[in-house]
Amino acid sequence: MSPEKQKEAYYSSIRFANKRLPLHKHTVETKFERYLATFSYRKQQSYALHAKAAKHLPKIATILKSYGIPEDFKYIPLIESDMNPQITSHRGAGGYWQFMPATARLYGLKVGAGLDERKDLVKSTHAAARYLKSLYGEFNDWTLVAAAYNIGGGSLKAAIRRQGTSDYYKLRLNQETGSYVYKLASMKQVIENPNKHGYKRYAKLDDKYQNINEQNLL
């Protein structure tokens, strides 16, 4: 298969939450490739992403599945906190899933008085699953749920109402939210196709879109 055909086959396989990314659109393809490059081994020069994924993602995926949440949402903690529960944002978001204190409490976590369950992987993942399920009840679209997780349901609804479209890839959002789904989808590809993105130590003979001896295309 020629490099062009191989890339076409690979790109046609890319989904987030079982929904195909519109990579036939130049602006979408360009943005997606920017984050693929960011998370590639060439840029990271480390296997830390894959080590953290191997350690934590199976447990996260099991919990999400029990709530009916698409497995791709397991990548949120890698994007949000780099799987470091000690990270706190300047706004006060903290823990694996970077919950704000009020949201954490709303979905069953204890925060305060020397206790912060946002730093507990299992408890915070159950809370995140409840929150994601609630957002799906509002938006009925998993791509919009991912965006709402980042910007907040109220702010996303306001943007949809103001702009007259609910297509994430057409919405004009702040830079962080506008790149959020691209980051999640790119992280998924890097973790699931390690050889293709330069992570030779994690390459497997059954990598779907690239044989272990093929030259990287991206």
For each residue, the residues with C-beta under 8 A, 3 or more apart:
1: 5 6 9
2: 5 6
3: 6 7 217
4: 7 8
5: 1 2 8 9
6: 1 2 3 9 10 209 210 217
7: 3 4 10 11 217 218
8: 4 5 11 12
9: 1 5 6 12 13 209
10: 6 7 13 14 193 196 209 210 217
11: 7 8 14 23 29
12: 8 9 20 23
13: 9 10 208 209
14: 10 11 20 21 23 32 185 189
15: 18 19 20 21 72 185
16: 19 21 72 142 143 146 181 184 185 188
17: 70 72 73 142 143 145 146
18: 15 70 142
19: 15 16 142 143
20: 12 14 15
21: 14 15 16 28 32 185
22: 25 28 169
23: 11 12 14 28 29 32
24: 28 29
25: 22 28 29 169
26: 29 30
27: 30 31
28: 21 22 23 24 25 31 32 169
29: 11 23 24 25 26 32 33
30: 26 27 33 34
31: 27 28 34 35 179 182
32: 14 21 23 28 29 35 36 182 185 186
33: 29 30 36 37 218
34: 30 31 37 38 182
35: 31 32 38 39 179 182 183 185 186 187
36: 32 33 39 40 186 189 190 197 218
37: 33 34 40 42 43 218
38: 34 35 43 186
39: 35 36 43 44 49 186 187 190 197
40: 36 37 43 44 190 197 198 218
41: 44 45 46 47 197 198 199 200
42: 37 45 198
43: 37 38 39 40
44: 39 40 41 48 49
45: 41 42
46: 41 49
47: 41 50 51 199 201 202
48: 44 51 52
49: 39 44 46 52 53 78 187 190 191
50: 47 53 54 191 194 199 201 202
51: 47 48 54 55
52: 48 49 55 56 78 82 83
53: 49 50 56 57 78 191
54: 50 51 57 58
55: 51 52 83
56: 52 53 59 60 77 83 121
57: 53 54 60 61 74 75 191
58: 54 61 62
59: 56 62 63 121 122 125
60: 56 57 63 64 74 77 121 125
61: 57 58 64 65 71 74
62: 58 59 65 66
63: 59 60 66 67 122 125 126 129
64: 60 61 67 69 70 71 73 74 125 129 132
65: 61 62 68 69 71
66: 62 63 129
67: 63 64 129 130 132 133
68: 65 133
69: 64 65 73 129 132 133
70: 17 18 64 73 142
71: 61 64 65 74
72: 15 16 17 75 184 185 188
73: 17 64 69 70 76 128 132 142 146 184
74: 57 60 61 64 71 77
75: 57 72 78 79 184 187 188 191
76: 73 79 80 97 128 146 149 184
77: 56 60 74 80 81 83 96 97
78: 49 52 53 75 81 82 83 187 191
79: 75 76 180 183 184 187
80: 76 77 96 97 98
81: 77 78 84 85 87 95 96 97 98
82: 52 78 87
83: 52 55 56 77 78 96
84: 81 87
85: 81 94 95 96 118 119 120 121 124
86: 119
87: 81 82 84 94 98
88: 92 93 94
89: 92 93 94 98
90:
91: 100
92: 88 89 100 101
93: 88 89 98 99 100
94: 85 87 88 89 98 99 101 116 118 119
95: 81 85 98 99 104 116 117 118 119 120 124
96: 77 80 81 83 85 118 119 121 124 125
97: 76 77 80 81 118 124 125 127 128
98: 80 81 87 89 93 94 95
99: 93 94 95 103 104 107 109 111 118 124 127 128
100: 91 92 93 103 104
101: 92 94 104 105 111 112
102: 105 106
103: 99 100 106 107 131
104: 95 99 100 101 107 109 111 117 118 124 127
105: 101 102 108 109 110 111
106: 102 103
107: 99 103 104 127 128 130 131 134
108: 105 123 126 127 130
109: 99 104 105 117 118 123 124 127
110: 105 115 116 117
111: 99 101 104 105 115 116 117 118
112: 101 115 116
113:
114:
115: 110 111 112
116: 94 95 110 111 112 119
117: 95 104 109 110 111 120 123 124 127
118: 85 94 95 96 97 99 104 109 111 124
119: 85 86 94 95 96 116 124
120: 85 95 117 123 124
121: 56 59 60 85 96 124 125
122: 59 63 125 126
123: 108 109 117 120 126 127
124: 85 95 96 97 99 104 109 117 118 119 120 121 127 128
125: 59 60 63 64 96 97 121 122 128 129
126: 63 108 122 123 129 130
127: 97 99 104 107 108 109 117 123 124 130 131
128: 73 76 97 99 107 124 125 131 132
129: 63 64 66 67 69 125 126 132 133
130: 67 107 108 126 127 133 134
131: 103 107 127 128 134 135 149
132: 64 67 69 73 128 129 135 136 145 149
133: 67 68 69 129 130 136 137
134: 107 130 131 137 138
135: 131 132 138 139 144 145 148 149 153
136: 132 133 139 140 141 142 145
137: 133 134 140
138: 134 135 148 153 157
139: 135 136 144 145 148 153 156 166
140: 136 137
141: 136 144 145 166
142: 16 17 18 19 70 73 136 145 146
143: 16 17 19 146 147 168 181
144: 135 139 141 147 148 156 160 166 168
145: 17 132 135 136 139 141 142 148 149
146: 16 17 73 76 142 143 149 150 180 181 184
147: 143 144 150 151 156 168 171 173 177 180 181
148: 135 138 139 144 145 151 152 153 156
149: 76 131 132 135 145 146 180
150: 146 147 176 177 180
151: 147 148 155 156 159 173 174 176 177
152: 148 155 156
153: 135 138 139 148 156 157
154: 157 158
155: 151 152 158 159
156: 139 144 147 148 151 152 153 159 160 173 177
157: 138 153 154 160 161
158: 154 155 161 162
159: 151 155 156 162 163 171 172 173
160: 144 156 157 163 164 165 166 171
161: 157 158 164
162: 158 159
163: 159 160 170 171 172
164: 160 161
165: 160 170 171
166: 139 141 144 160 171
167: 170 171
168: 143 144 147 171 181
169: 22 25 28
170: 163 165 167
171: 147 159 160 163 165 166 167 168 178
172: 159 163 178
173: 147 151 156 159 177 178
174: 151 177 178
175: 178 179
176: 150 151 179 180
177: 147 150 151 156 173 174 180
178: 171 172 173 174 175
179: 31 35 175 176 182 183
180: 79 146 147 149 150 176 177 183 184
181: 16 143 146 147 168 184 185
182: 31 32 34 35 179 185 186
183: 35 79 179 180 186 187
184: 16 72 73 75 76 79 146 180 181 187 188
185: 14 15 16 21 32 35 72 181 182 188 189
186: 32 35 36 38 39 182 183 189 190
187: 35 39 49 75 78 79 183 184 190 191
188: 16 72 75 184 185 191 192
189: 14 36 185 186 192 193 196 197
190: 36 39 40 49 186 187 193 194 197 199
191: 49 50 53 57 75 78 187 188 194
192: 188 189
193: 10 189 190 196 197 207 208 209 210
194: 50 190 191 197 198 199 200 201 202 203 204 207
195: 198 199 200 202 203 204 207 210 212 216
196: 10 189 193 207 209 210 216 217 218
197: 36 39 40 41 189 190 193 194 216 218
198: 40 41 42 194 195 216
199: 41 47 50 190 194 195 202 203
200: 41 194 195 203
201: 47 50 194
202: 47 50 194 195 199
203: 194 195 199 200 207 212
204: 194 195 207 212
205: 212
206:
207: 193 194 195 196 203 204 210 211 212
208: 13 193
209: 6 9 10 13 193 196
210: 6 10 193 195 196 207 214 216 217
211: 207 214
212: 195 203 204 205 207
213:
214: 210 211
215:
216: 195 196 197 198 210
217: 3 6 7 10 196 210
218: 7 33 36 37 40 196 197
